[in-house]
Amino acid sequence: MKQTDEQTEDAFREQCRRQMDRPLSLRIKYGFNRVYKPVLDDAPWRSFESMTAYREWCEANLPEYLGYKRAHD
Amino acid sequence: MAFLDEKVDYLFIGKSGAILLGYPGTTQDVDVFPRRSPENGHRIVAALRKIGFEINSELEREIVAGKDFVQIKTGPFDVDLVFAPDGITSFVDAQARGLIEGIFRVANLRDIIASKRASGRQKDKIELPLLESFRVEFEKRSSHPLRSTAEIASKRRSKK
């Protein structure tokens, strides 16, 4: 049976409460993982003079599916 | 622990900060909002080296200079040093209202959300409704309601 939006929201809120009840060590263990991201992970480090310059670099260089590009309404 | 040992002035922001507070999501990197000063920059370099990051002299210069955004992938995890996060007006204000979670200093959840909203990125837009729902649950457990630095600044302006 398909969940209503309200049921989905309630289930997510319950998930939030359960996660807050977990110790910090478990939040870290399950909250942080690493998967290779093309382009983004292909340099040991980068620095940008401004956040605007960083955003422009993301727009120009990163694959769309990574989600770093500006959202359009 | 290294940031604590080296007395780095910082706050976790972004999704990594929310996860430390109990947000049920995952992320691939750690977003740190440090105070911008050469002294703090040197402390950051020392702390990152202690954790195992390789920081060459060029990268060290960029960190100490406090470039707006420094992305580092030479250690045990990926870290973004965000000296000028979108949507957060000042480090001092954000720090004053920051939260302590274990040994970590984390930005106020409202600042985290304001910053995500201001960034305007696709991946943040998807995440925002979930972060807002988490905030509601988080604030039910907080002793006092949270306000973002932008909300406080707006209130100050309206009083003048």
gemmi code that builds the backbone of each chain (N, CA, C; Angstrom):
import gemmi

chains = {
    "A": [
        ("MET", (0.847, -1.197, 0.000), (0.000, 0.000, 0.000), (0.883, 1.248, 0.000)),
        ("LYS", (0.564, 2.204, -0.848), (1.389, 3.407, -0.967), (1.186, 4.320, 0.250)),
        ("GLN", (2.286, 4.844, 0.773), (2.206, 5.760, 1.913), (1.717, 7.136, 1.458)),
        ("THR", (0.928, 7.784, 2.302), (0.561, 9.168, 2.022), (1.753, 10.057, 2.392)),
        ("ASP", (1.726, 11.313, 1.939), (2.808, 12.246, 2.286), (2.918, 12.401, 3.802)),
        ("GLU", (1.739, 12.420, 4.452), (1.731, 12.581, 5.913), (2.384, 11.383, 6.603)),
        ("GLN", (2.094, 10.186, 6.096), (2.701, 8.985, 6.673), (4.217, 8.978, 6.443)),
        ("THR", (4.626, 9.432, 5.268), (6.062, 9.493, 4.962), (6.755, 10.472, 5.911)),
        ("GLU", (6.105, 11.630, 6.125), (6.659, 12.644, 7.031), (6.755, 12.094, 8.459)),
        ("ASP", (5.687, 11.419, 8.910), (5.690, 10.841, 10.260), (6.802, 9.803, 10.405)),
        ("ALA", (6.980, 8.988, 9.366), (8.018, 7.946, 9.421), (9.398, 8.590, 9.488)),
        ("PHE", (9.594, 9.692, 8.744), (10.892, 10.358, 8.775), (11.142, 10.998, 10.141)),
        ("ARG", (10.096, 11.604, 10.695), (10.239, 12.215, 12.033), (10.622, 11.142, 13.068)),
        ("GLU", (10.014, 9.970, 12.947), (10.328, 8.883, 13.869), (11.794, 8.456, 13.700)),
        ("GLN", (12.229, 8.436, 12.436), (13.624, 8.103, 12.147), (14.567, 9.130, 12.799)),
        ("CYS", (14.173, 10.408, 12.746), (14.965, 11.470, 13.386), (15.075, 11.226, 14.886)),
        ("ARG", (13.951, 10.894, 15.508), (13.953, 10.676, 16.960), (14.849, 9.494, 17.320)),
        ("ARG", (14.765, 8.426, 16.532), (15.608, 7.251, 16.805), (17.087, 7.603, 16.655)),
        ("GLN", (17.397, 8.373, 15.615), (18.808, 8.722, 15.379), (19.349, 9.625, 16.494)),
        ("MET", (18.521, 10.538, 16.979), (18.968, 11.406, 18.076), (19.205, 10.601, 19.347)),
        ("ASP", (18.470, 9.476, 19.483), (18.652, 8.627, 20.664), (19.939, 7.799, 20.586)),
        ("ARG", (20.499, 7.676, 19.377), (21.721, 6.873, 19.228), (22.929, 7.662, 19.719)),
        ("PRO", (23.944, 6.946, 20.235), (25.142, 7.662, 20.682), (25.891, 8.293, 19.506)),
        ("LEU", (26.658, 9.318, 19.832), (27.405, 10.053, 18.812), (28.287, 9.121, 17.970)),
        ("SER", (28.894, 8.135, 18.619), (29.795, 7.235, 17.885), (29.056, 6.507, 16.759)),
        ("LEU", (27.804, 6.133, 16.990), (27.032, 5.445, 15.947), (26.582, 6.414, 14.862)),
        ("ARG", (26.263, 7.642, 15.258), (25.892, 8.640, 14.244), (27.059, 8.852, 13.282)),
        ("ILE", (28.273, 8.876, 13.840), (29.468, 9.062, 13.001), (29.698, 7.820, 12.144)),
        ("LYS", (29.577, 6.657, 12.764), (29.843, 5.407, 12.047), (28.941, 5.260, 10.820)),
        ("TYR", (27.658, 5.544, 10.994), (26.716, 5.328, 9.895), (26.462, 6.586, 9.059)),
        ("GLY", (26.892, 7.738, 9.550), (26.593, 8.980, 8.841), (27.651, 9.414, 7.836)),
        ("PHE", (28.861, 8.867, 7.986), (29.945, 9.294, 7.103), (30.455, 8.108, 6.292)),
        ("ASN", (30.440, 8.259, 4.988), (31.003, 7.224, 4.124), (31.663, 7.922, 2.946)),
        ("ARG", (32.419, 7.173, 2.204), (33.124, 7.821, 1.103), (32.995, 7.001, -0.172)),
        ("VAL", (32.585, 7.683, -1.227), (32.487, 7.078, -2.554), (33.214, 8.014, -3.513)),
        ("TYR", (33.932, 7.453, -4.445), (34.675, 8.277, -5.401), (33.724, 9.182, -6.206)),
        ("LYS", (34.071, 10.442, -6.292), (33.280, 11.391, -7.075), (34.165, 11.931, -8.208)),
        ("PRO", (33.776, 11.658, -9.458), (34.618, 12.093, -10.569), (34.855, 13.604, -10.550)),
        ("VAL", (36.004, 13.997, -11.016), (36.473, 15.381, -11.086), (36.729, 15.940, -9.684)),
        ("LEU", (35.690, 15.916, -8.852), (35.815, 16.493, -7.511), (36.968, 15.848, -6.729)),
        ("ASP", (37.128, 14.544, -6.902), (38.144, 13.815, -6.132), (39.461, 13.662, -6.876)),
        ("ASP", (39.579, 14.325, -8.019), (40.761, 14.094, -8.843), (41.904, 15.068, -8.572)),
        ("ALA", (41.821, 15.817, -7.514), (42.940, 16.682, -7.111), (43.104, 16.549, -5.602)),
        ("PRO", (44.328, 16.590, -5.107), (44.517, 16.426, -3.655), (43.912, 17.574, -2.849)),
        ("TRP", (43.923, 18.752, -3.426), (43.278, 19.886, -2.747), (43.019, 21.004, -3.748)),
        ("ARG", (42.116, 21.877, -3.372), (41.815, 23.069, -4.174), (41.497, 24.207, -3.218)),
        ("SER", (41.746, 25.416, -3.663), (41.298, 26.556, -2.853), (40.700, 27.607, -3.782)),
        ("PHE", (39.774, 28.370, -3.227), (39.073, 29.388, -4.016), (39.046, 30.697, -3.223)),
        ("GLU", (39.265, 31.779, -3.947), (39.285, 33.111, -3.314), (37.927, 33.494, -2.757)),
        ("SER", (36.868, 32.994, -3.399), (35.520, 33.359, -2.967), (34.586, 32.180, -3.184)),
        ("MET", (33.456, 32.194, -2.492), (32.459, 31.151, -2.676), (31.880, 31.228, -4.089)),
        ("THR", (31.819, 32.453, -4.617), (31.328, 32.612, -5.989), (32.246, 31.884, -6.967)),
        ("ALA", (33.554, 32.041, -6.757), (34.508, 31.355, -7.636), (34.367, 29.846, -7.503)),
        ("TYR", (34.122, 29.377, -6.290), (33.931, 27.931, -6.072), (32.674, 27.441, -6.796)),
        ("ARG", (31.580, 28.192, -6.644), (30.332, 27.794, -7.302), (30.502, 27.778, -8.828)),
        ("GLU", (31.213, 28.775, -9.336), (31.433, 28.824, -10.793), (32.255, 27.626, -11.256)),
        ("TRP", (33.240, 27.251, -10.443), (34.059, 26.077, -10.795), (33.179, 24.822, -10.810)),
        ("CYS", (32.315, 24.684, -9.822), (31.401, 23.529, -9.767), (30.511, 23.488, -11.011)),
        ("GLU", (29.961, 24.651, -11.356), (29.070, 24.737, -12.523), (29.799, 24.309, -13.801)),
        ("ALA", (31.052, 24.736, -13.921), (31.796, 24.521, -15.169), (32.411, 23.134, -15.265)),
        ("ASN", (32.668, 22.503, -14.129), (33.480, 21.291, -14.173), (32.816, 20.008, -13.695)),
        ("LEU", (31.851, 20.103, -12.814), (31.338, 18.872, -12.205), (30.182, 18.270, -13.003)),
        ("PRO", (30.103, 16.946, -13.047), (28.965, 16.315, -13.722), (27.652, 16.708, -13.045)),
        ("GLU", (26.631, 16.878, -13.869), (25.314, 17.305, -13.385), (24.804, 16.426, -12.235)),
        ("TYR", (24.981, 15.108, -12.371), (24.352, 14.189, -11.421), (24.908, 14.284, -10.004)),
        ("LEU", (26.055, 14.942, -9.827), (26.581, 15.100, -8.464), (25.761, 16.102, -7.654)),
        ("GLY", (25.005, 16.944, -8.341), (24.090, 17.848, -7.645), (24.694, 19.148, -7.167)),
        ("TYR", (25.918, 19.448, -7.593), (26.575, 20.671, -7.122), (26.182, 21.904, -7.935)),
        ("LYS", (25.456, 21.685, -9.015), (25.080, 22.849, -9.833), (23.897, 23.578, -9.211)),
        ("ARG", (23.740, 24.808, -9.609), (22.681, 25.650, -9.044), (21.309, 25.108, -9.423)),
        ("ALA", (20.418, 25.084, -8.434), (19.061, 24.601, -8.704), (18.264, 25.698, -9.397)),
        ("HIS", (17.461, 25.312, -10.375), (16.597, 26.284, -11.053), (15.162, 25.961, -10.708)),
        ("ASP", (14.429, 26.981, -10.260), (13.023, 26.756, -9.881), (12.154, 26.568, -11.109)),
    ],
    "B": [
        ("MET", (39.238, 15.424, 18.046), (40.102, 15.560, 19.228), (41.293, 16.477, 18.934)),
        ("ALA", (41.869, 16.332, 17.720), (43.027, 17.158, 17.352), (42.653, 18.645, 17.330)),
        ("PHE", (41.430, 18.956, 16.863), (40.988, 20.355, 16.844), (40.871, 20.898, 18.263)),
        ("LEU", (40.444, 20.029, 19.175), (40.333, 20.414, 20.579), (41.730, 20.635, 21.164)),
        ("ASP", (42.625, 19.680, 20.898), (44.000, 19.760, 21.421), (44.716, 21.017, 20.936)),
        ("GLU", (44.489, 21.341, 19.669), (45.198, 22.490, 19.086), (44.446, 23.805, 19.300)),
        ("LYS", (43.314, 23.709, 19.995), (42.502, 24.902, 20.309), (42.060, 25.649, 19.045)),
        ("VAL", (41.617, 24.887, 18.072), (41.106, 25.495, 16.831), (39.733, 26.096, 17.115)),
        ("ASP", (39.519, 27.297, 16.625), (38.190, 27.926, 16.685), (37.423, 27.495, 15.443)),
        ("TYR", (36.385, 26.720, 15.618), (35.684, 26.171, 14.451), (34.268, 25.774, 14.831)),
        ("LEU", (33.480, 25.528, 13.795), (32.157, 24.910, 13.954), (31.967, 23.919, 12.815)),
        ("PHE", (31.388, 22.797, 13.096), (30.939, 21.936, 12.014), (29.699, 22.584, 11.406)),
        ("ILE", (29.658, 22.598, 10.098), (28.454, 23.096, 9.428), (28.012, 22.056, 8.403)),
        ("GLY", (27.062, 22.420, 7.567), (26.630, 21.536, 6.492), (25.979, 20.264, 7.021)),
        ("LYS", (25.863, 19.309, 6.121), (25.192, 18.066, 6.488), (25.979, 17.323, 7.559)),
        ("SER", (27.306, 17.460, 7.532), (28.112, 16.765, 8.543), (27.754, 17.277, 9.943)),
        ("GLY", (27.530, 18.576, 10.058), (27.121, 19.129, 11.350), (25.774, 18.585, 11.778)),
        ("ALA", (24.828, 18.528, 10.827), (23.486, 18.012, 11.148), (23.558, 16.548, 11.576)),
        ("ILE", (24.412, 15.782, 10.917), (24.546, 14.352, 11.260), (25.057, 14.193, 12.694)),
        ("LEU", (25.998, 15.023, 13.076), (26.500, 14.945, 14.459), (25.376, 15.224, 15.458)),
        ("LEU", (24.436, 16.090, 15.055), (23.313, 16.424, 15.956), (22.220, 15.350, 15.952)),
        ("GLY", (22.333, 14.410, 15.001), (21.349, 13.325, 14.970), (20.512, 13.246, 13.714)),
        ("TYR", (20.858, 14.010, 12.690), (20.119, 13.943, 11.426), (20.362, 12.584, 10.775)),
        ("PRO", (19.296, 11.888, 10.393), (19.482, 10.544, 9.849), (19.830, 10.533, 8.366)),
        ("GLY", (20.971, 11.069, 8.021), (21.413, 11.089, 6.628), (22.858, 10.635, 6.554)),
        ("THR", (23.414, 10.663, 5.352), (24.832, 10.326, 5.196), (25.511, 11.413, 4.372)),
        ("THR", (26.817, 11.528, 4.559), (27.589, 12.486, 3.771), (28.973, 11.915, 3.526)),
        ("GLN", (29.666, 12.541, 2.583), (30.973, 12.008, 2.203), (32.129, 12.864, 2.698)),
        ("ASP", (31.818, 14.055, 3.167), (32.919, 14.897, 3.630), (32.512, 15.673, 4.871)),
        ("VAL", (33.490, 16.295, 5.455), (33.281, 17.050, 6.684), (33.423, 18.525, 6.348)),
        ("ASP", (32.403, 19.310, 6.695), (32.439, 20.750, 6.431), (32.758, 21.488, 7.721)),
        ("VAL", (33.830, 22.246, 7.689), (34.266, 22.974, 8.880), (34.255, 24.469, 8.582)),
        ("PHE", (33.644, 25.227, 9.481), (33.618, 26.691, 9.390), (34.582, 27.220, 10.453)),
        ("PRO", (35.806, 27.582, 10.061), (36.769, 28.060, 11.052), (36.770, 29.584, 11.160)),
        ("ARG", (37.198, 30.055, 12.324), (37.425, 31.497, 12.444), (38.594, 31.857, 11.512)),
        ("ARG", (38.442, 32.988, 10.803), (39.501, 33.366, 9.870), (40.526, 34.250, 10.569)),
        ("SER", (41.687, 33.669, 10.861), (42.817, 34.437, 11.371), (44.075, 33.603, 11.123)),
        ("PRO", (45.209, 34.269, 10.932), (46.444, 33.496, 10.689), (46.747, 32.532, 11.837)),
        ("GLU", (46.509, 32.974, 13.073), (46.789, 32.102, 14.228), (45.934, 30.842, 14.156)),
        ("ASN", (44.648, 31.050, 13.881), (43.757, 29.889, 13.796), (44.140, 29.007, 12.603)),
        ("GLY", (44.584, 29.636, 11.537), (45.030, 28.877, 10.362), (46.184, 27.949, 10.716)),
        ("HIS", (47.141, 28.450, 11.476), (48.275, 27.617, 11.893), (47.794, 26.458, 12.775)),
        ("ARG", (46.797, 26.754, 13.627), (46.259, 25.689, 14.494), (45.569, 24.607, 13.652)),
        ("ILE", (44.840, 25.052, 12.638), (44.152, 24.083, 11.759), (45.183, 23.172, 11.087)),
        ("VAL", (46.243, 23.775, 10.579), (47.284, 22.994, 9.895), (47.874, 21.963, 10.861)),
        ("ALA", (48.170, 22.396, 12.069), (48.744, 21.470, 13.062), (47.771, 20.336, 13.373)),
        ("ALA", (46.497, 20.690, 13.524), (45.490, 19.673, 13.869), (45.314, 18.676, 12.722)),
        ("LEU", (45.238, 19.181, 11.502), (45.053, 18.276, 10.358), (46.263, 17.358, 10.200)),
        ("ARG", (47.446, 17.890, 10.380), (48.653, 17.043, 10.289), (48.634, 15.965, 11.362)),
        ("LYS", (48.156, 16.331, 12.531), (48.094, 15.364, 13.635), (47.158, 14.203, 13.278)),
        ("ILE", (46.078, 14.505, 12.563), (45.112, 13.461, 12.173), (45.662, 12.590, 11.039)),
        ("GLY", (46.641, 13.128, 10.292), (47.208, 12.339, 9.203), (47.086, 12.969, 7.828)),
        ("PHE", (46.644, 14.218, 7.770), (46.561, 14.904, 6.477), (47.966, 15.330, 6.027)),
        ("GLU", (48.210, 15.207, 4.725), (49.448, 15.736, 4.156), (49.179, 17.177, 3.744)),
        ("ILE", (49.860, 18.088, 4.392), (49.675, 19.520, 4.083), (51.007, 20.056, 3.580)),
        ("ASN", (51.116, 20.311, 2.288), (52.375, 20.873, 1.784), (52.402, 22.390, 2.044)),
        ("SER", (53.533, 23.001, 1.723), (53.692, 24.410, 2.098), (52.706, 25.316, 1.351)),
        ("GLU", (52.382, 24.936, 0.114), (51.443, 25.762, -0.666), (50.041, 25.709, -0.054)),
        ("LEU", (49.621, 24.496, 0.297), (48.294, 24.344, 0.931), (48.275, 25.041, 2.292)),
        ("GLU", (49.363, 24.928, 3.020), (49.445, 25.592, 4.320), (49.241, 27.102, 4.175)),
        ("ARG", (49.856, 27.686, 3.142), (49.699, 29.132, 2.903), (48.237, 29.491, 2.655)),
        ("GLU", (47.546, 28.652, 1.872), (46.144, 28.931, 1.551), (45.265, 28.873, 2.810)),
        ("ILE", (45.548, 27.898, 3.672), (44.758, 27.758, 4.908), (45.025, 28.940, 5.839)),
        ("VAL", (46.297, 29.256, 6.006), (46.653, 30.359, 6.913), (46.095, 31.686, 6.387)),
        ("ALA", (46.050, 31.820, 5.061), (45.498, 33.048, 4.456), (43.978, 33.107, 4.619)),
        ("GLY", (43.374, 31.952, 4.900), (41.917, 31.932, 5.077), (41.163, 32.137, 3.785)),
        ("LYS", (41.604, 31.460, 2.731), (40.856, 31.521, 1.459), (39.413, 31.075, 1.717)),
        ("ASP", (38.475, 31.690, 1.037), (37.055, 31.434, 1.345), (36.701, 29.950, 1.408)),
        ("PHE", (37.276, 29.173, 0.489), (36.914, 27.746, 0.431), (38.161, 26.927, 0.125)),
        ("VAL", (38.489, 25.997, 1.008), (39.649, 25.124, 0.805), (39.181, 23.677, 0.950)),
        ("GLN", (39.388, 22.935, -0.108), (38.917, 21.547, -0.160), (40.147, 20.642, -0.052)),
        ("ILE", (40.148, 19.717, 0.923), (41.353, 18.910, 1.160), (41.011, 17.424, 1.134)),
        ("LYS", (41.784, 16.689, 0.343), (41.523, 15.249, 0.180), (42.802, 14.445, 0.401)),
        ("THR", (43.641, 14.911, 1.282), (44.933, 14.244, 1.471), (45.024, 13.538, 2.818)),
        ("GLY", (43.887, 13.273, 3.419), (43.898, 12.656, 4.745), (42.953, 11.490, 4.844)),
        ("PRO", (42.648, 11.061, 6.039), (41.795, 9.889, 6.247), (40.331, 10.116, 5.843)),
        ("PHE", (39.932, 11.359, 5.704), (38.593, 11.690, 5.201), (38.697, 13.025, 4.467)),
        ("ASP", (37.657, 13.366, 3.712), (37.677, 14.628, 2.966), (37.165, 15.764, 3.850)),
        ("VAL", (37.847, 16.871, 3.802), (37.398, 18.014, 4.610), (37.331, 19.271, 3.746)),
        ("ASP", (36.248, 20.014, 3.923), (36.104, 21.331, 3.293), (36.222, 22.386, 4.388)),
        ("LEU", (37.199, 23.264, 4.249), (37.293, 24.408, 5.164), (36.540, 25.552, 4.510)),
        ("VAL", (35.445, 25.958, 5.129), (34.589, 26.987, 4.533), (34.699, 28.234, 5.418)),
        ("PHE", (35.579, 29.138, 5.022), (35.805, 30.337, 5.846), (34.697, 31.370, 5.673)),
        ("ALA", (33.953, 31.256, 4.591), (32.876, 32.240, 4.336), (31.624, 31.516, 3.849)),
        ("PRO", (30.999, 30.727, 4.716), (29.841, 29.959, 4.243), (28.691, 30.869, 3.813)),
        ("ASP", (27.995, 30.425, 2.785), (26.810, 31.162, 2.330), (25.811, 31.253, 3.477)),
        ("GLY", (25.135, 32.381, 3.599), (24.002, 32.495, 4.516), (24.348, 32.648, 5.992)),
        ("ILE", (25.627, 32.704, 6.346), (26.006, 32.914, 7.755), (26.802, 34.211, 7.817)),
        ("THR", (26.312, 35.143, 8.633), (26.869, 36.496, 8.560), (28.229, 36.652, 9.249)),
        ("SER", (28.430, 36.006, 10.404), (29.741, 36.154, 11.038), (30.067, 34.938, 11.897)),
        ("PHE", (31.362, 34.638, 11.985), (31.785, 33.493, 12.788), (31.467, 33.729, 14.264)),
        ("VAL", (31.708, 34.944, 14.719), (31.503, 35.244, 16.145), (30.048, 34.993, 16.548)),
        ("ASP", (29.116, 35.489, 15.744), (27.693, 35.271, 16.044), (27.348, 33.786, 16.005)),
        ("ALA", (27.851, 33.124, 14.977), (27.537, 31.690, 14.828), (28.124, 30.894, 15.985)),
        ("GLN", (29.321, 31.265, 16.401), (29.973, 30.544, 17.503), (29.208, 30.746, 18.814)),
        ("ALA", (28.731, 31.978, 19.012), (28.019, 32.291, 20.253), (26.768, 31.428, 20.405)),
        ("ARG", (26.201, 31.061, 19.294), (24.961, 30.289, 19.353), (25.169, 28.832, 18.932)),
        ("GLY", (26.458, 28.451, 18.805), (26.766, 27.085, 18.391), (26.406, 26.079, 19.469)),
        ("LEU", (26.465, 24.834, 19.100), (26.083, 23.746, 20.005), (27.296, 22.858, 20.257)),
        ("ILE", (27.288, 22.199, 21.394), (28.351, 21.249, 21.714), (27.757, 19.849, 21.612)),
        ("GLU", (28.395, 19.008, 20.844), (27.943, 17.613, 20.733), (29.156, 16.735, 21.000)),
        ("GLY", (29.216, 16.148, 22.176), (30.413, 15.396, 22.554), (31.602, 16.335, 22.606)),
        ("ILE", (32.661, 15.989, 21.860), (33.847, 16.855, 21.833), (33.791, 17.850, 20.673)),
        ("PHE", (32.698, 17.851, 19.935), (32.614, 18.668, 18.723), (31.799, 19.936, 18.927)),
        ("ARG", (32.197, 20.988, 18.231), (31.408, 22.223, 18.202), (30.649, 22.256, 16.881)),
        ("VAL", (29.368, 22.433, 16.987), (28.514, 22.347, 15.792), (27.703, 23.639, 15.682)),
        ("ALA", (27.564, 24.130, 14.467), (26.754, 25.337, 14.260), (25.307, 25.053, 14.637)),
        ("ASN", (24.642, 26.091, 15.050), (23.211, 26.059, 15.280), (22.521, 25.467, 14.045)),
        ("LEU", (21.578, 24.585, 14.284), (20.901, 23.913, 13.170), (20.251, 24.914, 12.210)),
        ("ARG", (19.760, 26.014, 12.758), (19.133, 27.023, 11.878), (20.165, 27.680, 10.980)),
        ("ASP", (21.397, 27.836, 11.482), (22.457, 28.369, 10.627), (22.821, 27.367, 9.542)),
        ("ILE", (22.861, 26.095, 9.905), (23.169, 25.052, 8.917), (22.132, 25.087, 7.792)),
        ("ILE", (20.873, 25.182, 8.186), (19.800, 25.199, 7.188), (19.865, 26.484, 6.354)),
        ("ALA", (20.098, 27.624, 7.021), (20.187, 28.902, 6.285), (21.320, 28.860, 5.259)),
        ("SER", (22.418, 28.236, 5.643), (23.558, 28.148, 4.740), (23.244, 27.251, 3.545)),
        ("LYS", (22.596, 26.133, 3.820), (22.204, 25.232, 2.720), (21.240, 25.945, 1.769)),
        ("ARG", (20.293, 26.685, 2.360), (19.303, 27.371, 1.527), (19.992, 28.420, 0.644)),
        ("ALA", (20.937, 29.142, 1.236), (21.619, 30.227, 0.500), (22.515, 29.689, -0.611)),
        ("SER", (22.990, 28.469, -0.466), (23.909, 27.929, -1.480), (23.189, 27.709, -2.806)),
        ("GLY", (21.893, 27.397, -2.747), (21.099, 27.249, -3.974), (21.462, 26.055, -4.833)),
        ("ARG", (22.175, 25.079, -4.272), (22.581, 23.932, -5.090), (21.463, 22.899, -5.194)),
        ("GLN", (21.516, 22.122, -6.256), (20.497, 21.097, -6.476), (20.432, 20.125, -5.299)),
        ("LYS", (21.593, 19.646, -4.860), (21.579, 18.615, -3.820), (21.087, 19.170, -2.483)),
        ("ASP", (21.302, 20.458, -2.265), (20.822, 21.063, -1.024), (19.315, 21.306, -1.073)),
        ("LYS", (18.826, 21.658, -2.248), (17.396, 21.906, -2.401), (16.592, 20.639, -2.081)),
        ("ILE", (17.118, 19.503, -2.491), (16.454, 18.223, -2.214), (16.456, 17.933, -0.710)),
        ("GLU", (17.533, 18.313, -0.063), (17.731, 17.970, 1.358), (16.953, 18.891, 2.306)),
        ("LEU", (16.657, 20.111, 1.859), (16.105, 21.112, 2.779), (14.817, 20.703, 3.507)),
        ("PRO", (13.817, 20.126, 2.816), (12.596, 19.742, 3.554), (12.871, 18.725, 4.654)),
        ("LEU", (13.824, 17.826, 4.404), (14.171, 16.820, 5.418), (14.880, 17.472, 6.599)),
        ("LEU", (15.766, 18.409, 6.296), (16.462, 19.121, 7.379), (15.480, 19.926, 8.226)),
        ("GLU", (14.487, 20.518, 7.576), (13.475, 21.285, 8.317), (12.665, 20.363, 9.237)),
        ("SER", (12.321, 19.181, 8.744), (11.589, 18.229, 9.594), (12.451, 17.801, 10.774)),
        ("PHE", (13.732, 17.578, 10.495), (14.652, 17.208, 11.582), (14.738, 18.333, 12.608)),
        ("ARG", (14.798, 19.574, 12.107), (14.898, 20.723, 13.024), (13.715, 20.748, 13.995)),
        ("VAL", (12.534, 20.483, 13.486), (11.343, 20.496, 14.351), (11.508, 19.474, 15.476)),
        ("GLU", (11.958, 18.276, 15.113), (12.147, 17.238, 16.139), (13.300, 17.607, 17.081)),
        ("PHE", (14.369, 18.154, 16.515), (15.533, 18.529, 17.320), (15.174, 19.613, 18.332)),
        ("GLU", (14.404, 20.596, 17.875), (14.072, 21.719, 18.762), (13.085, 21.326, 19.861)),
        ("LYS", (12.349, 20.249, 19.650), (11.473, 19.764, 20.733), (12.307, 19.335, 21.930)),
        ("ARG", (13.551, 18.928, 21.653), (14.436, 18.463, 22.731), (15.373, 19.566, 23.226)),
        ("SER", (15.350, 20.732, 22.566), (16.248, 21.816, 22.980), (15.604, 22.612, 24.099)),
        ("SER", (16.463, 23.149, 24.961), (15.939, 23.890, 26.103), (15.378, 25.243, 25.694)),
        ("HIS", (15.865, 25.785, 24.592), (15.348, 27.077, 24.127), (15.316, 27.061, 22.615)),
        ("PRO", (14.396, 27.812, 22.006), (14.311, 27.800, 20.551), (15.575, 28.350, 19.905)),
        ("LEU", (15.966, 27.774, 18.795), (17.163, 28.225, 18.101), (16.802, 29.306, 17.097)),
        ("ARG", (17.745, 30.216, 16.892), (17.558, 31.210, 15.827), (18.846, 31.295, 15.020)),
        ("SER", (18.727, 31.519, 13.750), (19.930, 31.626, 12.920), (20.530, 33.024, 13.085)),
        ("THR", (21.804, 33.161, 12.697), (22.447, 34.476, 12.792), (21.715, 35.492, 11.913)),
        ("ALA", (21.202, 35.023, 10.781), (20.481, 35.936, 9.885), (19.204, 36.444, 10.551)),
        ("GLU", (18.500, 35.561, 11.278), (17.279, 35.972, 11.976), (17.606, 36.996, 13.066)),
        ("ILE", (18.709, 36.758, 13.790), (19.101, 37.689, 14.852), (19.474, 39.047, 14.254)),
        ("ALA", (20.238, 39.026, 13.170), (20.639, 40.275, 12.516), (19.412, 41.043, 12.034)),
        ("SER", (18.433, 40.322, 11.526), (17.202, 40.959, 11.029), (16.436, 41.614, 12.176)),
        ("LYS", (16.410, 40.942, 13.336), (15.712, 41.475, 14.508), (16.405, 42.744, 15.010)),
        ("ARG", (17.788, 42.680, 14.987), (18.563, 43.850, 15.407), (18.232, 45.049, 14.520)),
        ("ARG", (18.163, 44.793, 13.205), (17.884, 45.878, 12.248), (16.512, 46.476, 12.490)),
        ("SER", (15.523, 45.591, 12.794), (14.161, 46.103, 12.968), (14.006, 46.919, 14.261)),
        ("LYS", (14.893, 46.677, 15.240), (14.838, 47.443, 16.499), (15.361, 48.869, 16.302)),
        ("LYS", (16.287, 49.018, 15.313), (16.911, 50.341, 15.129), (15.927, 51.331, 14.501)),
    ],
}
model = gemmi.Model(1)
for chain_id, residues in chains.items():
    chain = gemmi.Chain(chain_id)
    for i, (resn, *xyz) in enumerate(residues, 1):
        res = gemmi.Residue()
        res.name, res.seqid = resn, gemmi.SeqId(i, " ")
        for name, pos in zip(("N", "CA", "C"), xyz):
            atom = gemmi.Atom()
            atom.name, atom.element = name, gemmi.Element(name[0])
            atom.pos, atom.b_iso = gemmi.Position(*pos), 0.0
            res.add_atom(atom)
        chain.add_residue(res)
    model.add_chain(chain)
structure = gemmi.Structure()
structure.add_model(model)
structure.setup_entities()
